[in-house]
């Protein structure tokens, strides 16, 4: 599971990216 700059795990309904495009590329 990827983690954002805040250390939150991805795939849990939480989007840490500024834009959906960022989330898609990550």
C-alpha distance matrix in Angstrom:
0.0 3.8 6.6 10.0 13.4 13.8 10.8 9.6 6.2 6.0 7.5 9.8 12.8 12.4 13.1 13.4 15.0 18.7 19.2 17.6 18.4 16.1 13.1 14.4 14.8 11.4
3.8 0.0 3.8 6.8 10.1 11.3 8.9 8.4 5.9 5.5 8.4 10.8 13.0 11.6 11.4 10.9 12.1 15.8 16.5 15.5 15.9 13.2 10.7 12.4 12.3 8.6
6.6 3.8 0.0 3.8 6.8 7.6 5.2 5.3 4.7 6.0 9.7 11.0 13.0 10.7 10.6 9.0 11.0 14.5 16.1 15.9 16.7 13.5 11.5 14.2 14.0 10.3
10.0 6.8 3.8 0.0 3.8 5.3 5.2 5.7 6.9 7.6 11.3 12.2 13.2 10.1 9.1 6.4 8.2 11.4 13.5 14.1 14.9 11.5 10.3 13.6 13.3 10.0
13.4 10.1 6.8 3.8 0.0 3.8 5.5 7.6 10.0 11.2 14.9 15.5 16.3 12.8 11.6 8.2 9.7 12.0 14.9 16.3 17.0 13.4 13.1 16.4 15.7 12.7
13.8 11.3 7.6 5.3 3.8 0.0 3.8 5.5 8.9 11.0 14.5 14.2 15.0 11.6 11.3 8.3 11.0 13.3 16.3 17.6 19.0 15.7 14.8 18.4 18.3 15.2
10.8 8.9 5.2 5.2 5.5 3.8 0.0 3.8 6.4 9.4 12.9 12.8 14.5 11.6 12.1 9.8 12.7 15.6 18.1 18.7 20.0 16.7 15.2 18.4 18.3 14.8
9.6 8.4 5.3 5.7 7.6 5.5 3.8 0.0 3.8 6.6 9.8 9.1 10.8 8.1 9.3 8.0 11.4 14.6 16.6 16.8 18.6 15.7 13.6 16.8 17.5 14.2
6.2 5.9 4.7 6.9 10.0 8.9 6.4 3.8 0.0 3.8 6.8 7.0 9.6 8.0 9.4 9.3 12.1 15.7 17.0 16.3 18.0 15.4 12.7 15.3 16.2 12.8
6.0 5.5 6.0 7.6 11.2 11.0 9.4 6.6 3.8 0.0 3.8 5.6 7.5 6.5 7.3 8.2 10.3 14.0 14.5 13.2 14.9 12.8 9.6 11.9 13.3 10.3
7.5 8.4 9.7 11.3 14.9 14.5 12.9 9.8 6.8 3.8 0.0 3.8 5.8 6.8 8.3 10.6 12.3 15.7 15.5 13.4 15.4 14.2 10.5 12.0 14.2 11.9
9.8 10.8 11.0 12.2 15.5 14.2 12.8 9.1 7.0 5.6 3.8 0.0 3.8 5.4 8.4 10.8 13.4 16.5 16.8 15.1 17.7 16.5 13.0 15.0 17.4 15.0
12.8 13.0 13.0 13.2 16.3 15.0 14.5 10.8 9.6 7.5 5.8 3.8 0.0 3.8 6.6 9.9 12.0 14.6 14.5 12.8 15.9 15.2 12.0 14.0 16.9 15.2
12.4 11.6 10.7 10.1 12.8 11.6 11.6 8.1 8.0 6.5 6.8 5.4 3.8 0.0 3.8 6.4 9.1 11.8 12.5 11.7 14.8 13.4 10.6 13.5 15.9 13.8
13.1 11.4 10.6 9.1 11.6 11.3 12.1 9.3 9.4 7.3 8.3 8.4 6.6 3.8 0.0 3.8 5.5 8.2 8.8 8.3 11.3 9.8 7.5 10.7 12.9 11.3
13.4 10.9 9.0 6.4 8.2 8.3 9.8 8.0 9.3 8.2 10.6 10.8 9.9 6.4 3.8 0.0 3.8 6.7 8.8 9.6 11.8 9.3 8.0 11.8 12.9 10.9
15.0 12.1 11.0 8.2 9.7 11.0 12.7 11.4 12.1 10.3 12.3 13.4 12.0 9.1 5.5 3.8 0.0 3.8 5.4 6.9 8.4 5.8 5.8 9.4 10.3 9.1
18.7 15.8 14.5 11.4 12.0 13.3 15.6 14.6 15.7 14.0 15.7 16.5 14.6 11.8 8.2 6.7 3.8 0.0 3.8 7.1 8.4 6.8 8.2 11.3 12.0 11.8
19.2 16.5 16.1 13.5 14.9 16.3 18.1 16.6 17.0 14.5 15.5 16.8 14.5 12.5 8.8 8.8 5.4 3.8 0.0 3.8 5.3 5.3 6.8 8.9 10.3 11.1
17.6 15.5 15.9 14.1 16.3 17.6 18.7 16.8 16.3 13.2 13.4 15.1 12.8 11.7 8.3 9.6 6.9 7.1 3.8 0.0 3.8 5.3 5.1 6.2 8.7 9.9
18.4 15.9 16.7 14.9 17.0 19.0 20.0 18.6 18.0 14.9 15.4 17.7 15.9 14.8 11.3 11.8 8.4 8.4 5.3 3.8 0.0 3.8 5.4 5.0 6.2 8.6
16.1 13.2 13.5 11.5 13.4 15.7 16.7 15.7 15.4 12.8 14.2 16.5 15.2 13.4 9.8 9.3 5.8 6.8 5.3 5.3 3.8 0.0 3.8 5.4 5.3 6.2
13.1 10.7 11.5 10.3 13.1 14.8 15.2 13.6 12.7 9.6 10.5 13.0 12.0 10.6 7.5 8.0 5.8 8.2 6.8 5.1 5.4 3.8 0.0 3.8 5.5 5.2
14.4 12.4 14.2 13.6 16.4 18.4 18.4 16.8 15.3 11.9 12.0 15.0 14.0 13.5 10.7 11.8 9.4 11.3 8.9 6.2 5.0 5.4 3.8 0.0 3.8 5.5
14.8 12.3 14.0 13.3 15.7 18.3 18.3 17.5 16.2 13.3 14.2 17.4 16.9 15.9 12.9 12.9 10.3 12.0 10.3 8.7 6.2 5.3 5.5 3.8 0.0 3.8
11.4 8.6 10.3 10.0 12.7 15.2 14.8 14.2 12.8 10.3 11.9 15.0 15.2 13.8 11.3 10.9 9.1 11.8 11.1 9.9 8.6 6.2 5.2 5.5 3.8 0.0
